[in-house]
Amino acid sequence: MTGRVSYSAAQPGLFVQVPGAYVTLVMRQVDRLAELKVTILAFHLLSRSRDYPGYVTHADLVLRSASVLGIEETECSDAIEAAVGRGVFLKIELILEGTTAVAYFANVEADLEAIERLKASGFSGGGGVAGAPNIFELYEQNIGVITPMMAEELKDAQKTYPAGWIEEAFREAVKARKQNWRYVSRILERWTAEGKVSGAHRPGAGPDDPDKYVKGRYGRIVRR
């Protein structure tokens, strides 16, 4: 008799993100059930990652494979290596809490540049900056509980804005006593559009020319 578990497909935030190319191009080539199971589990863990780019460590994948799938370490290792060999995941060594660990990233084109930057800078986990809080920690510390819908918005923001900007925007919100995400996101949007310091860093902005105030239409009434 086939086992059946009750669940609601309508619950928001519980879906696993799987690249469309995996379903349409790669999955048909998978002939081992263990590889398929471990791959889907890895995508599930990556979807829940609070780092950008998201990753899952080998140790965590092995542990979850045993507890969730009943797949032991050797079979799990073989399965994930097969998926890496197909180009589904990238296998990278990270320094986490002072210890070298093997981790897997989704081989998604949109994340490749960020992954390369992290590799070049000696990625240590936690949003790519050792000891710095990531956007999820900042939200929980300053605003409150993260809902599944908010988690997706925070992930998008983490992809879009520099980590330093995000931390400073939260600091500005706390100073203004407006500790809500809408206020923080508007700060980040304004810095992107106008530049973080008086528009000086916006795209295409050049050095300020003081003569622009005396050579223009109202130059006769302006004094240096």
C-alpha positions in Angstrom: 0.0 0.0 0.0 1.3 3.4 -1.0 2.0 5.7 2.0 0.1 8.9 2.0 0.8 12.0 4.0 -1.6 14.9 4.4 -0.4 18.3 3.1 -1.8 21.4 1.5 -0.3 22.4 -1.8 -1.9 25.8 -1.2 0.3 26.8 1.7 2.4 29.8 0.6 6.2 29.7 0.9 6.4 25.9 1.0 7.3 25.2 -2.6 10.8 24.1 -3.6 12.5 26.2 -6.3 13.9 23.9 -9.0 15.4 25.4 -12.2 13.3 24.8 -15.2 16.3 23.5 -17.2 16.8 20.7 -14.6 13.2 19.5 -15.2 13.3 19.8 -19.0 16.9 18.9 -19.8 18.6 17.0 -17.0 16.1 15.0 -15.1 15.4 12.7 -18.0 19.0 11.6 -17.9 18.9 10.6 -14.2 18.5 6.8 -13.9 19.2 6.4 -10.2 16.4 7.2 -7.7 18.9 8.2 -5.0 20.3 10.9 -7.2 16.9 12.3 -8.0 15.9 12.3 -4.3 19.1 13.9 -3.1 19.0 16.5 -5.8 15.4 17.6 -4.9 16.4 17.6 -1.2 19.4 19.8 -2.0 17.1 22.3 -4.0 14.8 22.3 -0.9 17.7 23.2 1.4 19.0 25.8 -1.0 15.5 27.4 -1.2 15.6 27.7 2.6 19.2 29.1 2.7 19.4 32.6 4.2 22.7 33.4 2.4 23.1 34.8 -1.1 24.1 32.9 -3.1 22.4 30.1 -1.1 24.4 27.0 -0.3 24.1 23.7 1.6 27.1 22.0 3.3 28.0 18.4 2.6 27.6 17.6 6.2 24.1 19.1 6.4 23.0 17.3 3.2 24.3 14.0 4.5 22.5 14.5 7.8 19.2 15.5 6.2 19.4 12.7 3.6 19.6 10.2 6.4 16.8 11.7 8.5 14.4 12.7 5.7 15.1 10.2 2.9 16.7 7.2 4.7 19.7 7.5 2.5 23.1 6.8 4.2 26.3 8.8 3.7 28.0 6.8 1.0 24.9 6.7 -1.2 24.2 10.4 -0.6 27.8 11.3 -1.5 27.6 9.3 -4.7 24.3 10.9 -5.6 25.4 14.5 -5.0 28.7 13.8 -6.9 26.6 12.5 -9.8 24.6 15.7 -9.8 27.7 17.8 -9.6 29.1 15.9 -12.6 25.9 16.7 -14.6 26.5 20.4 -13.8 23.4 20.8 -11.6 25.5 22.0 -8.6 28.8 23.6 -8.0 31.0 22.1 -5.3 33.1 24.6 -3.5 35.2 24.6 -0.3 34.3 27.3 2.2 35.7 28.4 5.6 32.9 28.2 8.1 33.6 29.1 11.7 37.3 28.6 11.1 36.9 25.1 9.6 37.1 24.1 5.9 33.8 22.6 4.7 32.5 21.4 1.4 29.4 23.2 0.2 27.1 23.0 -2.8 25.6 25.9 -4.8 23.0 25.7 -7.5 24.6 26.2 -10.9 22.3 29.0 -11.8 23.6 31.6 -14.3 22.2 34.5 -12.3 24.3 33.5 -9.3 27.6 32.6 -11.0 29.1 36.1 -10.8 28.3 36.4 -7.1 29.8 32.9 -6.5 33.0 33.8 -8.3 33.3 37.0 -6.2 32.9 35.1 -3.0 35.5 32.5 -4.1 38.0 35.3 -4.9 37.4 37.1 -1.6 37.8 34.0 0.6 34.1 33.4 1.4 33.5 32.6 5.1 29.7 32.2 5.1 27.1 34.5 6.7 26.3 36.6 3.6 29.9 36.7 2.4 31.3 38.9 5.2 32.9 37.2 8.2 31.2 38.2 11.4 28.7 40.5 9.7 24.9 39.9 10.2 23.0 39.0 7.0 19.8 40.6 6.0 17.7 37.9 7.8 19.5 38.5 11.1 19.1 42.2 10.7 15.4 41.9 10.1 14.8 39.6 13.0 16.9 41.8 15.4 15.3 45.1 14.4 11.8 44.3 13.0 10.5 40.9 13.9 9.4 37.4 12.7 10.1 36.7 9.0 7.1 35.3 7.1 7.7 33.1 4.0 6.6 35.9 1.7 9.0 38.3 3.4 11.8 35.8 3.2 11.6 35.9 -0.6 11.6 39.7 -0.6 14.6 39.7 1.7 16.4 37.3 -0.6 15.8 39.5 -3.6 17.1 42.5 -1.7 20.2 40.6 -0.6 20.9 39.9 -4.3 20.3 43.5 -5.3 22.1 45.7 -2.7 25.6 45.6 -1.2 25.7 44.1 2.3 27.1 47.3 3.7 24.2 49.3 2.3 21.7 46.9 3.8 23.2 47.1 7.3 23.4 50.9 7.2 19.8 51.2 5.9 18.6 49.2 8.9 20.7 51.4 11.2 19.0 54.5 9.6 15.6 53.0 10.2 16.4 52.4 13.8 17.6 56.0 14.3 14.4 57.3 12.7 12.3 54.9 14.9 10.7 53.5 11.7 11.6 49.9 12.1 9.7 48.4 9.2 10.8 46.9 6.0 9.0 49.4 3.8 11.1 52.2 5.3 14.4 50.2 4.9 13.6 49.3 1.3 12.8 52.9 0.4 16.2 54.0 1.7 17.9 51.4 -0.4 15.9 52.3 -3.5 16.8 56.0 -3.0 20.5 55.3 -2.6 20.4 53.2 -5.8 18.6 56.0 -7.7 20.3 59.0 -6.3 23.6 57.7 -5.0 24.4 56.9 -1.4 26.0 60.3 -0.7 24.1 63.2 -2.3 23.8 61.3 -5.6 27.6 61.2 -6.1 27.7 57.5 -6.7 24.7 57.1 -9.0 25.4 55.6 -12.4 26.9 58.2 -14.8 27.5 60.8 -12.1 30.8 62.7 -12.5 32.7 64.9 -10.1 30.9 68.0 -8.9 31.8 71.1 -10.9 31.4 74.3 -8.8 31.4 76.4 -12.0 28.0 74.9 -13.0 26.4 77.2 -10.4 28.0 80.4 -11.8 28.0 79.7 -15.6 24.4 78.9 -16.0 21.2 80.8 -16.4 21.3 82.3 -13.0 25.1 82.9 -12.9 24.7 86.7 -12.5 23.1 86.3 -9.1 25.3 83.6 -7.7 28.6 84.3 -5.8 31.4 81.9 -5.3 
